[in-house]
Amino acid sequence: MSMDDHKQDLILAQETCEELRSGNNEAILGIYNKFHPFFFGYTRKRINSPDTSKATAILDDFWVELLNAKAICDFKG
């Protein structure tokens, strides 16, 4: 991952933070669409289960938790 990628991720996090704090929960979709496939693969590997519903349930909780904005707003790149 290049420095430009990190800068773009930081900008995305900052923009998402502002939107979430203003009540726009749909702002999470930019991060979701970019990172969900990676997190889904990682989660499936970590739980070591052929049942994808377990990974989905874990990630659902993760994405809901991110809606409170604190984790995203604390992101420093």
SEDOZA-571803 format. One record per atom (N, C-alpha, C, O, CB): residue number from 0; residue in one letter; x, y, z. Coordinates in Angstrom, 1 decimal, m for minus. Glycine has a CB too. Example, Ala and Ser with C-alpha at 12.3 -4.5 7.8 and 13.67 -1.06 7.14 Angstrom:
BEGIN
REC   num   residu        x        y        z
REC     0        A     13.2     m5.7      7.8
REC     0        A     12.3     m4.5      7.8
REC     0        A     13.2     m3.3      7.8
REC     0        A     14.2     m3.3      8.5
REC     0        A     11.3     m4.5      9.0
REC     1        S     12.8     m2.2      7.1
REC     1        S     13.7     m1.1      7.1
REC     1        S     12.9      0.0      7.9
REC     1        S     13.4      1.1      8.0
REC     1        S     14.1     m0.6      5.7
//
This chain:
BEGIN
REC   num   residu        x        y        z
REC     0        M      0.9     m1.2      0.0
REC     0        M      0.0      0.0      0.0
REC     0        M      0.9      1.2      0.0
REC     0        M      1.8      1.3      0.8
REC     0        M     m1.0      0.0      1.2
REC     1        S      0.6      2.1     m0.9
REC     1        S      1.5      3.3     m1.0
REC     1        S      1.0      4.4     m0.1
REC     1        S      0.0      4.3      0.6
REC     1        S      1.4      3.8     m2.5
REC     2        M      1.9      5.4      0.0
REC     2        M      1.5      6.6      0.9
REC     2        M      0.3      7.3      0.4
REC     2        M     m0.5      7.7      1.2
REC     2        M      2.7      7.6      0.9
REC     3        D      0.1      7.3     m0.9
REC     3        D     m1.1      7.9     m1.5
REC     3        D     m2.4      7.1     m1.1
REC     3        D     m3.4      7.7     m0.8
REC     3        D     m1.1      8.0     m3.0
REC     4        D     m2.2      5.8     m1.0
REC     4        D     m3.4      5.0     m0.6
REC     4        D     m3.7      5.3      0.9
REC     4        D     m4.9      5.4      1.2
REC     4        D     m3.0      3.5     m0.7
REC     5        H     m2.7      5.5      1.7
REC     5        H     m2.9      5.8      3.1
REC     5        H     m3.6      7.2      3.2
REC     5        H     m4.5      7.4      4.1
REC     5        H     m1.6      5.8      3.9
REC     6        K     m3.1      8.1      2.4
REC     6        K     m3.7      9.5      2.5
REC     6        K     m5.2      9.4      2.0
REC     6        K     m6.1     10.1      2.6
REC     6        K     m2.9     10.4      1.6
REC     7        Q     m5.5      8.6      1.0
REC     7        Q     m6.8      8.5      0.5
REC     7        Q     m7.7      7.9      1.6
REC     7        Q     m8.9      8.2      1.8
REC     7        Q     m6.9      7.7     m0.8
REC     8        D     m7.2      6.8      2.3
REC     8        D     m7.9      6.2      3.3
REC     8        D     m8.2      7.2      4.5
REC     8        D     m9.3      7.2      5.1
REC     8        D     m7.2      5.0      3.9
REC     9        L     m7.3      8.0      4.8
REC     9        L     m7.4      9.0      5.9
REC     9        L     m8.5     10.0      5.5
REC     9        L     m9.4     10.4      6.3
REC     9        L     m6.1      9.7      6.2
REC    10        I     m8.5     10.5      4.3
REC    10        I     m9.5     11.4      3.8
REC    10        I    m10.9     10.8      3.8
REC    10        I    m11.8     11.4      4.2
REC    10        I     m9.1     11.9      2.3
REC    11        L    m11.0      9.5      3.4
REC    11        L    m12.2      8.8      3.4
REC    11        L    m12.7      8.7      4.8
REC    11        L    m13.9      8.9      5.1
REC    11        L    m12.1      7.4      2.7
REC    12        A    m11.9      8.4      5.7
REC    12        A    m12.3      8.2      7.1
REC    12        A    m12.7      9.6      7.7
REC    12        A    m13.7      9.6      8.4
REC    12        A    m11.1      7.7      8.0
REC    13        Q    m12.0     10.6      7.4
REC    13        Q    m12.4     11.9      7.9
REC    13        Q    m13.8     12.4      7.3
REC    13        Q    m14.6     12.9      8.1
REC    13        Q    m11.3     13.0      7.5
REC    14        E    m14.0     12.2      6.0
REC    14        E    m15.2     12.5      5.4
REC    14        E    m16.4     11.7      6.0
REC    14        E    m17.5     12.2      6.3
REC    14        E    m15.2     12.4      3.9
REC    15        T    m16.1     10.4      6.2
REC    15        T    m17.1      9.5      6.7
REC    15        T    m17.4      9.9      8.2
REC    15        T    m18.6      9.9      8.6
REC    15        T    m16.7      8.1      6.7
REC    16        C    m16.4     10.3      9.0
REC    16        C    m16.6     10.7     10.3
REC    16        C    m17.6     11.9     10.4
REC    16        C    m18.5     11.9     11.2
REC    16        C    m15.3     11.1     11.0
REC    17        E    m17.3     12.9      9.6
REC    17        E    m18.1     14.1      9.6
REC    17        E    m19.6     13.8      9.2
REC    17        E    m20.5     14.3      9.9
REC    17        E    m17.6     15.1      8.6
REC    18        E    m19.7     12.9      8.2
REC    18        E    m21.1     12.6      7.8
REC    18        E    m21.8     11.7      8.9
REC    18        E    m23.0     12.0      9.1
REC    18        E    m21.0     11.8      6.5
REC    19        L    m21.1     10.8      9.5
REC    19        L    m21.8     10.0     10.5
REC    19        L    m22.2     10.8     11.7
REC    19        L    m23.2     10.7     12.3
REC    19        L    m20.8      8.9     11.0
REC    20        R    m21.3     11.8     12.1
REC    20        R    m21.6     12.6     13.2
REC    20        R    m22.8     13.5     12.9
REC    20        R    m23.5     14.0     13.8
REC    20        R    m20.4     13.5     13.6
REC    21        S    m23.0     13.8     11.6
REC    21        S    m24.2     14.7     11.3
REC    21        S    m25.4     13.8     11.1
REC    21        S    m26.5     14.4     10.8
REC    21        S    m23.9     15.5     10.0
REC    22        G    m25.3     12.5     11.3
REC    22        G    m26.5     11.7     11.2
REC    22        G    m26.7     10.9      9.9
REC    22        G    m27.7     10.2      9.8
REC    22        G    m27.7     12.5     11.4
REC    23        N    m25.8     11.0      9.0
REC    23        N    m25.9     10.3      7.7
REC    23        N    m25.2      9.0      7.8
REC    23        N    m24.1      8.8      7.5
REC    23        N    m25.2     11.2      6.6
REC    24        N    m26.0      8.0      8.2
REC    24        N    m25.5      6.6      8.4
REC    24        N    m25.1      6.0      7.1
REC    24        N    m24.3      5.0      7.0
REC    24        N    m26.5      5.7      9.1
REC    25        E    m25.6      6.5      6.0
REC    25        E    m25.3      5.9      4.6
REC    25        E    m23.8      6.3      4.3
REC    25        E    m23.3      5.7      3.3
REC    25        E    m26.2      6.4      3.6
REC    26        A    m23.2      7.2      5.0
REC    26        A    m21.8      7.5      4.7
REC    26        A    m20.9      6.3      4.9
REC    26        A    m19.8      6.3      4.3
REC    26        A    m21.4      8.7      5.6
REC    27        I    m21.3      5.4      5.7
REC    27        I    m20.4      4.2      5.9
REC    27        I    m20.3      3.4      4.6
REC    27        I    m19.4      2.5      4.5
REC    27        I    m21.0      3.3      7.0
REC    28        L    m21.2      3.5      3.7
REC    28        L    m21.1      2.7      2.5
REC    28        L    m19.9      2.9      1.7
REC    28        L    m19.4      1.9      1.0
REC    28        L    m22.3      3.1      1.6
REC    29        G    m19.2      4.0      1.7
REC    29        G    m17.9      4.2      1.0
REC    29        G    m16.9      3.2      1.5
REC    29        G    m16.1      2.6      0.8
REC    29        G    m17.5      5.6      1.0
REC    30        I    m16.8      3.2      2.8
REC    30        I    m15.8      2.3      3.5
REC    30        I    m16.3      0.9      3.4
REC    30        I    m15.4      0.0      3.1
REC    30        I    m15.7      2.7      5.0
REC    31        Y    m17.5      0.6      3.5
REC    31        Y    m18.1     m0.7      3.4
REC    31        Y    m17.8     m1.3      2.0
REC    31        Y    m17.2     m2.4      1.9
REC    31        Y    m19.6     m0.8      3.6
REC    32        N    m18.1     m0.6      1.0
REC    32        N    m17.9     m1.1     m0.4
REC    32        N    m16.4     m1.3     m0.7
REC    32        N    m16.0     m2.2     m1.4
REC    32        N    m18.4     m0.1     m1.4
REC    33        K    m15.5     m0.5     m0.1
REC    33        K    m14.1     m0.7     m0.3
REC    33        K    m13.5     m1.8      0.4
REC    33        K    m12.6     m2.5     m0.1
REC    33        K    m13.4      0.6      0.0
REC    34        F    m13.9     m2.0      1.7
REC    34        F    m13.2     m2.9      2.6
REC    34        F    m13.9     m4.2      2.9
REC    34        F    m13.3     m5.1      3.4
REC    34        F    m12.8     m2.2      3.8
REC    35        H    m15.2     m4.3      2.7
REC    35        H    m15.9     m5.4      3.1
REC    35        H    m15.4     m6.7      2.5
REC    35        H    m15.3     m7.7      3.2
REC    35        H    m17.4     m5.3      2.7
REC    36        P    m15.1     m6.8      1.2
REC    36        P    m14.6     m8.0      0.6
REC    36        P    m13.3     m8.5      1.3
REC    36        P    m13.1     m9.7      1.6
REC    36        P    m14.3     m7.9     m0.9
REC    37        F    m12.4     m7.6      1.7
REC    37        F    m11.2     m7.9      2.4
REC    37        F    m11.5     m8.5      3.8
REC    37        F    m11.0     m9.5      4.2
REC    37        F    m10.2     m6.7      2.5
REC    38        F    m12.4     m7.7      4.5
REC    38        F    m12.7     m8.2      5.9
REC    38        F    m13.5     m9.5      5.9
REC    38        F    m13.3    m10.3      6.8
REC    38        F    m13.5     m7.1      6.6
REC    39        F    m14.3     m9.7      4.9
REC    39        F    m15.0    m11.0      4.8
REC    39        F    m14.1    m12.1      4.6
REC    39        F    m14.2    m13.1      5.3
REC    39        F    m16.1    m10.9      3.7
REC    40        G    m13.1    m12.0      3.7
REC    40        G    m12.2    m13.1      3.5
REC    40        G    m11.3    m13.3      4.7
REC    40        G    m11.1    m14.5      5.1
REC    40        G    m11.3    m12.7      2.3
REC    41        Y    m10.9    m12.2      5.4
REC    41        Y    m10.1    m12.4      6.6
REC    41        Y    m10.9    m13.0      7.7
REC    41        Y    m10.4    m13.9      8.4
REC    41        Y     m9.6    m11.0      7.1
REC    42        T    m12.1    m12.6      7.9
REC    42        T    m13.0    m13.2      8.9
REC    42        T    m13.2    m14.7      8.7
REC    42        T    m13.2    m15.5      9.6
REC    42        T    m14.3    m12.5      9.0
REC    43        R    m13.5    m15.1      7.5
REC    43        R    m13.7    m16.5      7.1
REC    43        R    m12.5    m17.3      7.4
REC    43        R    m12.6    m18.4      8.0
REC    43        R    m14.1    m16.6      5.6
REC    44        K    m11.3    m16.8      7.1
REC    44        K    m10.1    m17.5      7.5
REC    44        K     m9.9    m17.7      9.0
REC    44        K     m9.5    m18.7      9.4
REC    44        K     m8.9    m16.8      6.8
REC    45        R    m10.1    m16.6      9.7
REC    45        R     m9.9    m16.6     11.1
REC    45        R    m10.9    m17.5     11.9
REC    45        R    m10.5    m18.2     12.8
REC    45        R    m10.0    m15.2     11.7
REC    46        I    m12.1    m17.6     11.5
REC    46        I    m13.0    m18.5     12.2
REC    46        I    m12.9    m19.9     11.6
REC    46        I    m13.5    m20.8     12.3
REC    46        I    m14.5    m18.0     12.0
REC    47        N    m12.3    m20.1     10.5
REC    47        N    m12.0    m21.4     10.0
REC    47        N    m13.3    m22.3      9.9
REC    47        N    m13.3    m23.4     10.4
REC    47        N    m10.9    m22.1     10.8
REC    48        S    m14.3    m21.8      9.3
REC    48        S    m15.5    m22.5      9.2
REC    48        S    m16.1    m22.3      7.7
REC    48        S    m16.0    m21.3      7.1
REC    48        S    m16.6    m21.9     10.2
REC    49        P    m16.6    m23.4      7.2
REC    49        P    m17.2    m23.3      5.9
REC    49        P    m18.5    m22.6      5.9
REC    49        P    m19.1    m22.2      4.8
REC    49        P    m17.4    m24.7      5.3
REC    50        D    m19.1    m22.4      7.0
REC    50        D    m20.4    m21.7      7.2
REC    50        D    m20.2    m20.2      7.1
REC    50        D    m19.7    m19.5      8.0
REC    50        D    m21.0    m22.0      8.5
REC    51        T    m20.5    m19.6      5.9
REC    51        T    m20.3    m18.2      5.7
REC    51        T    m21.2    m17.3      6.5
REC    51        T    m20.9    m16.1      6.7
REC    51        T    m20.5    m17.8      4.2
REC    52        S    m22.3    m17.9      7.1
REC    52        S    m23.2    m17.1      7.9
REC    52        S    m22.5    m16.6      9.2
REC    52        S    m22.9    m15.6      9.7
REC    52        S    m24.5    m17.9      8.2
REC    53        K    m21.6    m17.4      9.7
REC    53        K    m20.9    m17.0     10.9
REC    53        K    m20.0    m15.8     10.6
REC    53        K    m20.0    m14.8     11.4
REC    53        K    m20.0    m18.1     11.4
REC    54        A    m19.3    m15.8      9.5
REC    54        A    m18.5    m14.6      9.1
REC    54        A    m19.4    m13.4      8.9
REC    54        A    m19.0    m12.3      9.3
REC    54        A    m17.6    m14.9      7.9
REC    55        T    m20.5    m13.6      8.3
REC    55        T    m21.4    m12.5      8.0
REC    55        T    m22.0    m11.9      9.3
REC    55        T    m22.1    m10.7      9.4
REC    55        T    m22.6    m13.0      7.1
REC    56        A    m22.3    m12.8     10.2
REC    56        A    m22.8    m12.3     11.5
REC    56        A    m21.8    m11.4     12.3
REC    56        A    m22.1    m10.4     12.8
REC    56        A    m23.3    m13.5     12.4
REC    57        I    m20.5    m11.9     12.2
REC    57        I    m19.5    m11.2     12.9
REC    57        I    m19.3     m9.8     12.2
REC    57        I    m19.2     m8.8     12.9
REC    57        I    m18.1    m12.0     12.8
REC    58        L    m19.2     m9.8     10.9
REC    58        L    m19.0     m8.6     10.2
REC    58        L    m20.2     m7.6     10.3
REC    58        L    m20.1     m6.4     10.3
REC    58        L    m18.8     m8.8      8.7
REC    59        D    m21.4     m8.2     10.4
REC    59        D    m22.6     m7.3     10.6
REC    59        D    m22.4     m6.5     11.9
REC    59        D    m22.7     m5.3     11.9
REC    59        D    m23.9     m8.2     10.6
REC    60        D    m22.0     m7.2     12.9
REC    60        D    m21.8     m6.5     14.2
REC    60        D    m20.7     m5.5     14.1
REC    60        D    m20.8     m4.4     14.6
REC    60        D    m21.4     m7.5     15.3
REC    61        F    m19.6     m5.8     13.4
REC    61        F    m18.5     m4.9     13.1
REC    61        F    m19.0     m3.6     12.4
REC    61        F    m18.7     m2.5     12.9
REC    61        F    m17.4     m5.5     12.3
REC    62        W    m19.8     m3.7     11.3
REC    62        W    m20.2     m2.6     10.6
REC    62        W    m21.2     m1.8     11.4
REC    62        W    m21.2     m0.5     11.3
REC    62        W    m20.9     m3.0      9.3
REC    63        V    m22.1     m2.4     12.2
REC    63        V    m23.0     m1.6     13.0
REC    63        V    m22.2     m0.8     14.0
REC    63        V    m22.6      0.3     14.3
REC    63        V    m24.0     m2.6     13.7
REC    64        E    m21.2     m1.4     14.6
REC    64        E    m20.4     m0.7     15.6
REC    64        E    m19.7      0.5     15.0
REC    64        E    m19.6      1.5     15.7
REC    64        E    m19.4     m1.7     16.2
REC    65        L    m19.3      0.4     13.8
REC    65        L    m18.6      1.5     13.1
REC    65        L    m19.6      2.7     12.9
REC    65        L    m19.1      3.8     12.8
REC    65        L    m18.1      1.1     11.8
REC    66        L    m20.9      2.5     12.9
REC    66        L    m21.8      3.5     12.7
REC    66        L    m21.8      4.5     13.9
REC    66        L    m22.3      5.7     13.7
REC    66        L    m23.2      3.0     12.6
REC    67        N    m21.2      4.2     15.0
REC    67        N    m21.2      5.1     16.2
REC    67        N    m20.1      6.2     15.9
REC    67        N    m20.0      7.2     16.7
REC    67        N    m20.9      4.4     17.5
REC    68        A    m19.3      6.0     14.9
REC    68        A    m18.3      7.0     14.4
REC    68        A    m17.1      7.1     15.2
REC    68        A    m16.1      7.6     14.7
REC    68        A    m19.0      8.4     14.4
REC    69        K    m17.0      6.7     16.4
REC    69        K    m15.8      6.8     17.3
REC    69        K    m14.6      6.2     16.6
REC    69        K    m13.6      6.8     16.5
REC    69        K    m16.1      6.3     18.7
REC    70        A    m14.7      5.0     16.2
REC    70        A    m13.5      4.3     15.7
REC    70        A    m13.1      5.0     14.4
REC    70        A    m11.9      5.1     14.2
REC    70        A    m13.9      2.8     15.4
REC    71        I    m14.0      5.4     13.5
REC    71        I    m13.6      6.0     12.3
REC    71        I    m13.0      7.4     12.6
REC    71        I    m12.0      7.8     11.9
REC    71        I    m14.8      6.1     11.4
REC    72        C    m13.6      8.1     13.5
REC    72        C    m13.1      9.4     13.8
REC    72        C    m11.7      9.4     14.5
REC    72        C    m11.0     10.4     14.4
REC    72        C    m14.1     10.2     14.7
REC    73        D    m11.4      8.3     15.1
REC    73        D    m10.1      8.1     15.8
REC    73        D     m9.0      7.7     14.8
REC    73        D     m7.8      7.7     15.1
REC    73        D    m10.2      7.2     16.9
REC    74        F     m9.4      7.3     13.6
REC    74        F     m8.5      6.8     12.6
REC    74        F     m7.5      7.8     12.2
REC    74        F     m7.9      8.9     11.8
REC    74        F     m9.2      6.2     11.4
REC    75        K     m6.2      7.5     12.3
REC    75        K     m5.1      8.5     11.9
REC    75        K     m4.3      8.1     10.7
REC    75        K     m3.3      8.7     10.4
REC    75        K     m4.2      8.7     13.1
REC    76        G     m4.7      7.0     10.0
REC    76        G     m4.0      6.6      8.8
REC    76        G     m3.0      5.6      9.2
REC    76        G     m2.3      5.1      8.2
REC    76        G     m3.4      7.7      8.1
//
